[in-house]
């Protein structure tokens, strides 16, 4: 009886596979007619079908019960998470960003950069949708996996590069998150150092940073995100309070200087630093695919007035307002974090500095967790000791990486230059270069999909990206070397 049941089961599996093959063949022919539109619509239809199946408690492919997700996010929740991922230390650096870009220049260029970021994020989403459709048994791919699958199904000469491209993206993500963590150390230390000195505690910046090491170390050694994520909400409240209080002090501290006293435009080296800081502040592309996948209705993520466009519009408006006010108030003296410009002798200013530093500090374990999620799996697969003692080895790796971020933060002397360097080098590649490559590879699979407009648009984005990478990285390194001297 068992043999007969197994035979019938195998026959059903063969029939199901044949039906799936015919469906994919029809879908492929439809994709050639309009790949961009059909990719999004088919993904939406597939999501609706699977959602209906989940409501009934059955899986579409084999009729087995499926486990519902604990919580699917709404549009508002997804927008909140996206905003949280885009706003951090970079928001407090907007004054320095406007100093390097000029009042008029930064106000014009920031929306342009935002539009380019959104367009590239849409190209990433489209590539991920197509990659999911062409990968049987997969419902979701993150950023590195999307790049790998797009190249795997791309033109034959590029298929061998799939694994390398995935590793490149993972490397840039790790470096970016590593930079975030190091910048957090610098941000916290600079604000606390001012407060401690004002209250008679005369210790060095290095000693203050050492004091912050242990509180940052303890939550970062935890291997489960559920023990870390509750602090995220408090961190956002603290950051928002710090920003509102800082801008309130900026408006109430006497009459605002004249706009004519500030540079409207800049050029050369300063624009390079502006570009790096702006890209650092907008760096949230790694969150796009996970957030979209977690939504109850993922098709609403990238509609005209959906989560992506609405959140980026609000974020850009907040960046412009913060940067404009900060640069007008403090001019060329504006610091890498506008909280550092507050008069430290006032008690309220000291409270603002501490709360803003606390908000950034509580975001450190979250950013660190993302980096470890990329580093740990390949290490575990390739190391026998890590497989035998996974918890011990992961805690050791976490301890080592926390010490690495601490060491880099200790060496780099200026917060604003560090932000510009990370933004120019890594954020630009993730936000612009990789999505353009994905778009070229996916369109090359469909006849006549690479039109003149696609070439012009993508080459223009790549040109801006390469110019920003070269000039921003070079100028940031030059300025850092000057600070050392």
HUBEL-V690132 format. One record per backbone hydrogen bond with DSSP energy under -1.0 kcal/mol. NH is the residue of the N-H (numbers start at 1). CO is the residue of the C=O. Records with the same first field share a line. If there is no record, write none. Layout:
NH = CO / CO
This chain:
5 = 1
6 = 2
7 = 3
8 = 4
9 = 5
10 = 6
11 = 7
12 = 8
13 = 9
14 = 10
15 = 11
16 = 12
17 = 13
18 = 14
19 = 15
20 = 16
21 = 17
22 = 18
23 = 19
24 = 20
25 = 21
26 = 22
27 = 23
28 = 24
29 = 25
30 = 26
31 = 27
32 = 28
34 = 30
38 = 34
39 = 35
40 = 36
41 = 37
42 = 38
43 = 39
44 = 40
45 = 41
46 = 42
47 = 43
48 = 44
49 = 45
50 = 46
51 = 47
52 = 48
53 = 49
54 = 50
55 = 51
56 = 52
58 = 53
59 = 64
63 = 59
73 = 294
78 = 74
79 = 75
80 = 76
81 = 77
82 = 78
83 = 79
84 = 80
85 = 81
86 = 82
87 = 83
94 = 91
97 = 93
98 = 94
99 = 95
100 = 96
101 = 97
102 = 98
103 = 263
105 = 264
106 = 102
107 = 103
108 = 104
109 = 105
110 = 106
113 = 109
114 = 110
115 = 111
116 = 112
117 = 113
118 = 114
119 = 115
120 = 116
121 = 117
122 = 118
123 = 119
124 = 120
125 = 121
126 = 122
127 = 123
128 = 124
129 = 125
130 = 126
131 = 127
132 = 128
133 = 129
134 = 130
135 = 132
138 = 135
146 = 142
147 = 143
148 = 144
149 = 145
150 = 146
151 = 147
152 = 148
153 = 149
158 = 155
161 = 158
162 = 159
165 = 161
166 = 162
167 = 163
168 = 164
169 = 165
170 = 166
171 = 167
172 = 168
173 = 169
174 = 170
175 = 171
176 = 172
177 = 173
178 = 174
179 = 175
180 = 176
181 = 177
182 = 178
183 = 179
184 = 180
185 = 181
186 = 182
187 = 183
188 = 184
189 = 185
190 = 186
191 = 187
192 = 188
193 = 189
194 = 190
195 = 191
196 = 192
197 = 193
198 = 194
199 = 195
200 = 197
201 = 196
202 = 200
203 = 201
208 = 204
209 = 205
210 = 206
211 = 207
212 = 208
216 = 212
217 = 213
218 = 214
221 = 217
222 = 219
227 = 224
228 = 225
229 = 225
231 = 228
232 = 229
235 = 231
236 = 232
237 = 233
238 = 234
239 = 235
240 = 236
241 = 237
242 = 238
243 = 239
244 = 240
245 = 241
246 = 242
247 = 243
248 = 244
249 = 245
250 = 246
251 = 247
252 = 248
253 = 249
254 = 252
261 = 258
262 = 259
270 = 267
272 = 268
273 = 269
274 = 270
275 = 271
276 = 272
277 = 273
278 = 274
279 = 275
280 = 276
281 = 277
282 = 278
287 = 284
291 = 287
292 = 288
293 = 289
294 = 290
296 = 73
300 = 297
301 = 298
306 = 303
307 = 300
308 = 301
310 = 306
311 = 307
312 = 308
313 = 309
314 = 310
315 = 311
316 = 312
317 = 313
318 = 314
319 = 315
320 = 316
321 = 317
322 = 318
323 = 319
324 = 320
325 = 321
326 = 322
327 = 323
328 = 324
329 = 325
330 = 326
331 = 327
333 = 330
334 = 331
338 = 92
340 = 337
341 = 338
342 = 339
346 = 343
350 = 346
351 = 347
352 = 348
353 = 349
354 = 350
355 = 351
356 = 352
357 = 353
358 = 354
359 = 355
360 = 356
361 = 357
362 = 358
364 = 361
367 = 363
368 = 364
369 = 365
370 = 366
371 = 367
372 = 368
373 = 369
375 = 371
376 = 372
379 = 375
380 = 376
381 = 377
382 = 378
387 = 383
388 = 384
389 = 385
393 = 389
394 = 390
395 = 391
396 = 392
397 = 393
398 = 394
399 = 395
400 = 396
401 = 397
402 = 398
403 = 399
404 = 400
405 = 401
406 = 402
407 = 403
408 = 404
409 = 405
410 = 406
411 = 407
412 = 408
418 = 414
419 = 415
420 = 416
421 = 417
422 = 418
423 = 419
424 = 420
425 = 421
426 = 422
427 = 422
428 = 423
430 = 426
431 = 427
432 = 428
433 = 428
434 = 429
436 = 432
437 = 433
438 = 434
439 = 435
440 = 436
441 = 437
442 = 438
443 = 439
444 = 440
446 = 443
449 = 446
451 = 449
455 = 451
456 = 452
457 = 453
458 = 454
459 = 455
460 = 456
461 = 457
462 = 458
463 = 459
464 = 460
465 = 461
466 = 462
467 = 463
468 = 464
469 = 465
470 = 466
471 = 467
472 = 468
473 = 469
474 = 470
475 = 471
476 = 472
477 = 473
478 = 474
479 = 475
480 = 476
481 = 477
482 = 478
483 = 479
484 = 480
485 = 481
